Each structure stands twice: as C-alpha cells, then as structure tokens.
Amino acid sequence: MTRQPKIGEVFIVDLGLVRKVRPVVVMSREDPQAPRAVAIAVPLSLDDTASRYEVRMPRVPWLKSQGVANVQGVFGVQFHELTNYRGRFERSVVIQIQKALLWALDLENLARHLSAT
C-alpha cells in the first residue's frame, strides 16, 4: 500500500506462522508527518472469550465472519503490508475499540492524573 491507511480500515494481513493470515483494523491516526510508514493495528479474531480485551464487531458484507477485535494483540504494521483492503468500520465501531484500548493500556488513569495536575 502506498497511501496512508485511515482509521477503521480493514485489511487482510499475514501475521506470521503462529498468528496466521487474518483481518486487522487500523487504529492509528492519520499523520502525514509520521517518521515511519507504520500503522497501529488490532487483529480481528473468531475466538470470542467475552473479555474486556475484546470488542464484538458488527456483521459486515466485506468480511466472511463476524468476530471480535482483540486489543491485546495490538501491533505495528508497515504500510506496504496493507495490500488486501476489505472495507472500513463506522466511527461508532472505532470508538468502541478505542475505549477498549484505553482500558487495556490503563490510559484512563493517565488521563485522570494529567487532568489533576
């Protein structure tokens, strides 16, 4: 991929032998000044453990199955690896994933700390 991916876009990515080929949702902000051509992505999985680390995804016509976004699997992916575009989740879905990331990374406490200083 040569263009910068947009938040909420879904691509099929080869995550290596152990993690398989699977869909991922781009969660990084659009930043044309970023020093590297790397997007932050969250893998989608069919393995639903019903934990706070997962966000149930809506059924969409451009994915074979409904699954969950696994925020524990967040990783960086180079733009050139994002070649198999599938679609883009609506903003409301992106916000649910962002909230799960805030919780998983304990950024809610950081925000409270920063606002108190």
C-alpha positions in Angstrom: 0.0 0.0 0.0 1.4 3.4 -0.9 -1.3 5.6 0.7 -1.6 6.1 4.4 -4.4 3.9 5.7 -7.3 5.5 7.5 -8.5 4.7 11.0 -11.2 1.9 10.9 -10.0 0.4 7.6 -9.7 -3.4 7.5 -7.0 -5.3 5.6 -6.1 -9.0 5.4 -2.5 -9.3 6.7 -0.1 -12.2 7.1 0.9 -12.1 10.7 3.4 -14.9 10.5 3.2 -18.7 11.0 1.9 -18.6 14.6 -0.7 -15.8 14.3 -1.9 -16.7 10.7 -3.3 -14.6 8.0 -6.2 -12.6 9.4 -8.1 -9.3 9.1 -6.8 -6.3 11.1 -8.4 -3.0 11.7 -6.2 0.1 11.5 -6.4 2.2 14.7 -3.7 4.8 14.2 -4.4 8.4 13.5 -3.7 9.9 10.0 -0.4 11.7 10.3 1.3 12.7 7.0 4.3 13.8 9.1 4.8 10.5 10.9 8.5 9.5 10.8 7.7 5.9 9.6 5.2 4.3 7.3 3.8 2.2 10.1 0.1 1.8 11.2 -1.1 0.6 14.5 -3.5 -2.3 14.0 -5.7 -4.6 16.1 -6.3 -8.1 14.8 -9.8 -9.5 14.3 -10.5 -13.0 15.6 -13.3 -15.5 15.7 -12.1 -16.7 19.2 -14.5 -14.7 21.5 -13.5 -15.1 25.1 -16.1 -12.4 26.2 -13.4 -10.4 28.0 -12.9 -6.6 28.2 -9.9 -7.0 25.9 -12.3 -7.8 23.0 -14.9 -5.8 21.1 -17.6 -7.6 19.2 -17.6 -6.5 15.6 -20.8 -5.9 13.6 -21.6 -8.2 10.7 -20.4 -6.6 7.5 -20.7 -7.8 3.9 -16.9 -7.4 3.2 -15.8 -9.9 5.9 -16.7 -13.7 5.8 -17.4 -14.0 9.5 -18.4 -11.8 12.5 -15.7 -11.8 15.2 -14.1 -9.6 17.8 -11.3 -7.0 17.8 -8.6 -8.4 20.2 -6.9 -5.3 21.7 -4.3 -7.4 23.5 -2.9 -8.2 20.0 -2.3 -4.6 19.0 0.8 -4.3 16.8 2.6 -2.1 14.2 2.3 -3.0 10.5 4.2 -1.4 7.7 2.0 0.4 5.0 3.3 -1.9 2.3 1.9 -4.9 4.1 -1.6 -3.5 3.9 -2.5 -4.7 0.4 -5.7 -6.7 0.7 -8.3 -3.9 1.6 -11.7 -5.2 2.7 -13.7 -2.2 4.0 -14.0 0.3 6.7 -15.8 0.2 10.0 -18.1 3.1 11.0 -16.9 5.6 13.6 -19.1 4.1 16.3 -17.2 0.8 16.0 -13.8 2.6 16.0 -14.8 4.4 19.2 -15.6 1.0 20.9 -12.2 -0.3 20.0 -10.5 2.9 21.2 -12.3 2.6 24.6 -11.1 -1.0 24.9 -7.5 0.2 24.1 -7.8 2.9 26.7 -8.8 0.4 29.3 -6.3 -2.3 28.2 -3.4 0.2 28.3 -4.6 1.8 31.5 -4.7 5.2 29.8 -7.9 6.2 31.7 -5.8 6.5 34.8 -3.2 8.6 33.0 -5.8 10.9 31.7 -7.2 11.4 35.2 -3.7 12.0 36.5 -2.9 14.6 33.9 -6.1 16.5 34.4 -5.5 16.6 38.1 -2.1 18.3 37.7 
